[in-house]
Amino acid sequence: MLDVMEIQEILPHRYPFLLVDRITNMEPGKSITGFKNISISEPAFMGHFPGHPIYPGVMILEGMAQAGGVLALKSNNLSTEELKNKVIYFMSIDKAKFRNPVKPGDRLEYRIEVLKLRGTLIVLDGKAYVDDKLVAEAELKAMVVDK
């Protein structure tokens, strides 16, 4: 549905901090699904952990937040021009749980659902999966603001 070039038109993030490769499904105001291919060349693996590479949980949360950011920005009926002047800020992360490690070669799928959408405030239920197995979850709160 959205490739990485289209995602970069919505989010300000860039390598090495753009953590969504593709959006595969989106229903504005309701849900979004996307993924990141986890490669051994990820910069985080240089130190997390040498000889035992595990994708950091905070990076999984950030990827969920970025997918949620695409959803939030696309749920506000903003024009392409208006999108360029908006950014989404994290307000809180609650109930974060990490269920299974994510390793190089995994396809990390983000499945995000809107719990509350009121104006520029959005509360999201974020889940991350590898091969349909839940690896992480959190409740994310964010706000769309002017740059």
VOKOLGU-895087 format. One record per atom (N, C-alpha, C, O): x, y, z. Coordinates in steps of 0.001 Angstrom, whole numbers, padded with zeros to 6 digits, always signed. Atoms other than C-alpha are relative to their C-alpha. Layout:
<pts>
XYZ;...
</pts>
This chain:
<pts>
+000819-001199+000000;+000000+000000+000000;+000865+001267+000000;+000627+002173-000797;-000977-001103+000030;+002854+002441+000864;+001395-000599+000034;+001700-001411+000907;-001379+000472-000053;+006478+001763+000009;+000850+000993+000793;+000340+002004+001278;-000854-000817-000855;+009466+003285+001786;+000111+001444-000505;+000258+002360+000304;-000062-001369+000536;+009574+006316-000547;-001248+000788+000388;-001164+001972+000714;+001248-000661-000389;+005930+007111+000194;-000044+000239+001507;-000570+001256+001959;-000071-000176-001457;+006507+006596+003934;+000843+001231+000328;+000513+001991+001239;-000873-001156-000234;+009318+009178+003745;-000663+001327-000362;-000196+002383+000063;+000761-001218+000286;+006815+011684+002319;-000893+000375+001182;-001348+001514+001287;+000884-000216-001149;+004788+011301+005547;+000807+000229+001271;+000529+001161+002026;-000818-000086-001215;+007419+010761+008273;+001306+000753-000269;+001847+000685-001373;-001281-000698+000173;+010512+012930+008841;+001212-000923+000196;+002333-000528-000126;-001103+000916-000317;+012628+009882+009870;+000753-000446-001252;+000169-000605-002325;-000856+000484+001080;+015542+008753+007700;+000976-001021+000569;+001111-001153+001786;-001009+000960-000420;+018219+006038+007781;+000988+000690+000931;+001392+001813+000630;+000308+001369-000422;+019311+004759+010239;-001206-000090+000941;-001371-001095+001633;+001082-000006-000972;+016182+005709+012187;-001391-000120-000606;-002383+000009+000112;+001303+000316+000589;+013392+005028+009687;-000189-001499+000160;+000544-002287-000439;+000137+001400-000412;+012085+001729+011066;-001246-000682-000551;-001715-001670+000013;+001121+000626+000696;+009183+000940+008725;+000377-000081-001476;+000627+000943-002111;-000352+000187+001411;+009953-000542+005293;-001206+000114-000921;-001088+000576-002056;+001187+000023+000850;+006401-000873+004013;-001258-000009+000858;-001290-000607+001934;+001336+000076-000584;+002772-000287+004961;-000810-000906-000918;-000927-000640-002115;+000721+000977+000827;+000683-003235+003774;-001511+000169+000054;-002221-000293-000839;+001442-000189-000137;-002764-002214+005012;-000246+001196+000910;+000442+001367+001917;+000328-001136-000856;-004322+000947+006423;-001460+000365-000161;-001980+000476-001271;+001361-000510-000037;-007788+002005+007437;+000050+001249+000873;+000020+001143+002099;-000141-001237-000780;-007519+005699+008467;-001014+000077+001137;-002196-000225+000973;+000839-000110-001183;-008863+006302+011947;-000210-001305+000730;-000802-001319+001810;+000256+001310-000603;-008846+002561+012702;+001262-000831+000229;+001566-001190+001366;-001130+000919-000169;-005709+000499+012020;+001010+000139-001135;+000733+000714-002188;-001059+000025+001000;-002462+000060+010146;+000851-001246+000223;+001048-001683+001357;-000915+001139-000059;-000196-002889+009334;+001184+000327-000897;+001027+000799-002023;-001205-000238+000782;+003378-002587+008183;+001109-000901+000503;+000922-001658+001455;-001093+000860-000447;+006739-004265+008489;+001363+000631-000201;+001529+001596-000947;-001417-000314+000162;+010482-003895+008814;+000728-001322-000119;+000538-002229+000690;-000873+001158+000142;+012920-006471+007531;+001230+000229+000867;+001927+001232+000712;-001121-000153-000928;+015533-007008+010226;+001234-000663-000608;+001286-001882-000777;-001223+000471+000646;+018972-007320+008651;+001167+000022+000981;+001195+000849+001894;-001199+000014-000837;+022287-008203+010289;+000776+001308-000149;+001602+001633+000704;-000703-001273+000209;+023513-004872+008867;-000603+001166+000790;-000126+002295+000674;+000570-001059-000843;+021297-002903+011301;+001096+000555+000915;+001816-000221+001544;-001040-000585-000859;+023572-000437+013159;-000080-000462+001464;+000952-000576+002125;+000167+000411-001407;+022134-001572+016535;+000727-001295+000322;+001142-001503+001462;-000618+001302-000260;+023640-005046+016123;+001497+000081+000291;+002081-000873+000804;-001426-000139-000311;+027188-003688+016399;+000244-000103+001508;+001293-000577+001943;-000196+000034-001444;+026652-003378+020139;-001066-000746+000770;-001007-000790+001998;+001151+000623-000683;+023453-005341+020912;-000294-001361-000598;-001255-001402-001366;-001221+000186-000777;+024987-007901+021295;+000992-000699-000901;+000604-001598-001648;-000980+000668+000870;+028241-008887+019566;-000001-001520+000238;+000117-001981+001374;+000024+001458-000101;+028082-012620+018828;-001360-000573+000359;-001556-001786+000279;+001359+000445-000364;+024419-012788+019946;-000970+001134-000351;-001516+001777+000545;+000785-001164+000415;+022445-010239+017867;-001490-000107+000339;-002184-001021-000105;+001418-000119-000367;+019072-009269+019369;-000428+001431-000340;+000217+002390+000082;+000506-001331+000358;+017065-006369+017920;-000558+000669+001257;-001406+000084+001932;+000408-000644-001263;+016556-003841+020770;-001505+000253+000107;-002149+000683-000850;+001422-000233-000259;+013093-003628+022312;-000417+001438-000242;-001515+001688-000739;+000352-001407+000218;+013193+000174+022198;-000142+000309-001484;-000913+001189-001866;+000118-000196+001446;+013678-000045+018426;-001323-000585-000513;-001929-000045-001438;+001303+000569+000357;+010615-002299+018163;-001105+000997+000350;-002013+001236-000446;+000986-001006-000410;+008614+000287+020128;+000006+001203-000936;-001048+001716-001312;-000108-001142+000914;+009924+003074+017908;-000611-000336-001366;-001279+000506-001965;+000604+000412+001266;+008931+001117+014785;-001521-000013+000079;-002203+000411-000854;+001458-000032-000205;+005424+000645+016193;-000483+001444-000014;-001504+001764-000623;+000382-001408-000071;+005303+004360+016926;+000032+000652-001382;-000838+001456-001715;-000073-000575+001339;+006420+005235+013399;-001169-000462-000868;-001751+000338-001600;+001175+000495+000735;+003732+003002+011872;-001249+000731+000502;-002095+001150-000288;+001118-000743-000579;+001264+004621+014272;-000002+001453-000433;-001063+002054-000604;-000114-001378+000469;+002565+008021+013191;-000551+000164-001409;-001228+001149-001703;+000567-000018+001350;+001733+007248+009567;-001522-000022+000103;-002211+000745-000569;+001452+000111-000187;-001757+006226+010707;-000585+001306+000528;-001593+001790+000015;+000509-001238-000592;-002218+009340+012854;-000014+001133-001017;-001002+001858-001133;-000084-001084+000979;-001054+011708+010124;-000968-000208-001153;-001509+000762-001684;+000930+000287+001084;-003182+009960+007490;-001462-000003+000475;-002377-000020-000349;+001365+000022-000539;-006231+009951+009816;-000548+001405+000222;-001713+001564+000584;+000415-001380-000248;-006363+013756+010072;-000393+000752-001271;-000508+001978-001258;+000430-000610+001268;-007389+014391+006448;+000871+001181-000420;+000361+002211-000862;-000918-001066+000367;-004289+016485+005801;+000412-000145-001458;+000588-001255-001961;-000481+000014+001383;-003245+017461+002291;+001501-000318+000007;+002140-000281+001058;-001432+000287+000109;+000238+016548+001028;+000816+001188+000491;+001839+001006+001152;-000700-001213-000454;+001312+020160+001658;-000069+000142+001522;+000931+000455+002169;+000165-000106-001453;-000108+020177+005198;+000849-001042+000730;+001404-000765+001794;-000805+001070-000600;+001645+016850+005943;+001449+000419+000186;+002089+000030+001162;-001402-000432-000054;+005018+018496+005248;+000287+000892+001196;+001440+001033+001604;-000178-000915-001134;+004439+020908+008144;-000407-000609+001333;-000487+000092+002341;+000430+000675-001221;+003343+018311+010705;+001024-001050+000414;+001757-001590-000415;-000837+001065-000549;+005234+015925+012949;-000778-000603+001162;-001644+000051+001744;+000711+000648-001103;+004052+013441+015545;+000961-000225+001154;+002054-000761+000967;-000822+000143-001204;+005425+013485+019096;-000604-001066+000909;-001815-001107+001128;+000370+000963-001025;+005324+010594+021555;-000353+000723+001289;+000350+001657+001673;+000320-000544-001315;+003599+011465+024828;+000227-001045+001081;+000705-000727+002170;-000238+001059-000987;+003717+008100+026588;+000009-001369-000674;-000552-001577-001750;+000010+001418+000367;+004381+004395+026239;-000400-000732+001273;+000284-000621+002291;+000472+000729-001168;+002424+002195+028637;-000140-001484-000320;-000279-001876-001479;+000260+001437+000097;+002061-001533+029258;+000908-000706-001005;+000487-001666-001650;-000929+000623+000949;+005143-002393+027165;+000429-001360+000525;+000802-001513+001688;-000424+001360-000335;+005933-006096+027134;+000755-000564-001200;+000381-000355-002354;-000793+000647+001035;+008554-008029+025211;-000121-001500+000213;+000249-002017+001267;+000348+001412-000139;+007565-011636+024555;+001058-000953-000538;+001303-002006+000050;-000990+000861+000652;+010238-013087+022255;+001054+000877-000669;+000749+001980-001121;-001043-000797+000644;+013578-011901+020877;-000192+000072-001515;-000717-000849-002141;+000028-000214+001442;+013799-010493+017352;+001448-000048-000476;+002324+000604+000091;-001363+000272+000448;+016846-011603+015371;+000178+000366-001469;-000803+000543-002192;-000237-000261+001421;+018513-010862+012038;-000686-001049-000869;-000683-002239-000552;+000731+000889+000908;+016514-012340+009171;-001490-000005+000255;-002259-000489-000576;+001432-000041-000313;+013164-011768+010890;-000698+001114-000780;-000095+002133-001118;+000871-001034+000556;+010322-009841+009280;-000901+000438+001142;-001798-000294+001561;+000716-000540-001155;+008955-007666+012070;-001248+000714-000500;-001163+001747-001165;+001263-000587+000463;+005283-006927+011433;-000651+000794+001122;-000839+000301+002234;+000698-000885-000946;+003600-004020+013181;-001488-000033-000301;-001899+000155-001446;+001458-000059+000142;-000159-004235+013770;-000496+000980+001055;-000423+000713+002255;+000356-001112-000879;-001513-001014+015240;-001489+000296-000152;-002004+000389-001266;+001417-000356+000018;-005105-000215+016204;-000230+001248+000828;+000404+001447+001864;+000349-001224-000717;-006597+003098+017284;-000900-000346+001181;-001931-000998+001016;+000854+000118-001183;-007954+003073+020834;-000809+001282+000181;-001977+001245+000568;+000675-001286-000131;-008786+006794+020855;+000608+000971-001008;+001829+001044-001148;-000452-001028+000940;-008567+009523+018219;-000865+001217+000233;-002049+001232-000102;+000746-001211-000313;-009564+012984+019349;+000820+001187-000481;+001779+001593+000175;-000750-001120+000567;-008370+015845+017161;+001413-000434-000345;+001612-001340-001155;-001405+000306+000293;-004566+015756+017142;+000580-001051+000948;+001736-001447+000797;-000451+001014-000958;-004332+013233+020029;-000412-001390-000488;-001540-001598-000935;+000308+001374+000403;-004118+009528+019234;+000571-000965+001033;+001712-000821+001471;-000446+001067-000900;-003914+006509+021551;-000097-001301-000796;-001134-001612-001383;-000114+001177+000848;-002794+003277+019899;+000315-001252+000790;+001047-001209+001779;-000372+001319-000500;-002661-000405+020747;+000971-000565-001023;+000585-000890-002145;-001025+000477+000920;+000604-001562+019199;+000421-001418+000315;+000651-001774+001471;-000498+001368-000149;+001621-005149+018623;+001001-000256-001111;+000849+000241-002227;-001006+000371+000989;+004660-006561+016842;+000094-001518-000045;+000075-002184+000991;-000012+001449+000215;+004866-010063+015378;+001166-000397-000897;+001614+000382-001739;-000904+000662+000934;+007416-012337+013739;-000646-001356-000289;-000887-002137+000632;+000670+001246+000399;+005823-015218+011789;-001277-000251+000803;-001511-001362+001280;+001272+000070-000736;+002451-014498+013473;+000159-000296+001490;-000826-000604+002162;-000244+000200-001428;+004062-014907+016912;+000234+001372+000631;+001102+002123+000186;-000116-001289-000670;+003636-011921+019251;+001381+000145+000634;+001792-000699+001432;-001325-000233-000581;+007057-010475+020113;+000028+001206+000928;+000863+001276+001830;+000041-001184-000858;+006127-007122+021682;-001363+000663-000108;-002073+000515-001103;+001257-000749+000001;+003160-004971+022630;+000130+001200+000913;+000924+001196+001853;+000000-001203-000827;+002499-001531+024086;-001198+000869-000367;-001787+000738-001440;+001007-001021+000271;-000043+001244+024370;+000758+001303-000197;+001524+001725+000669;-000754-001185+000384;+001250+004363+022644;-000932+001212-000080;-002024+001135-000643;+000775-001240+000088;-000009+007922+023045;+000870+001037-000701;+002046+001200-000373;-000763-000973+000779;+001036+010629+020597;-000887+001184-000379;-002112+001127-000283;+000717-001183+000414;+000093+014074+019370;+000613+000535-001289;+001835+000588-001436;-000434-000622+001252;+000280+015624+015903;+000149+001498+000262;-000780+002156+000730;-000278-001431-000233;+001903+019081+016085;+000624+000625-001246;+001078-000078-002149;-000690-000734+001075;+003232+021770+013732;+001495-000118+000209;+001970-000135+001345;-001467+000065-000083;+006945+021505+012920;+000541+001315+000563;+001752+001470+000715;
</pts>
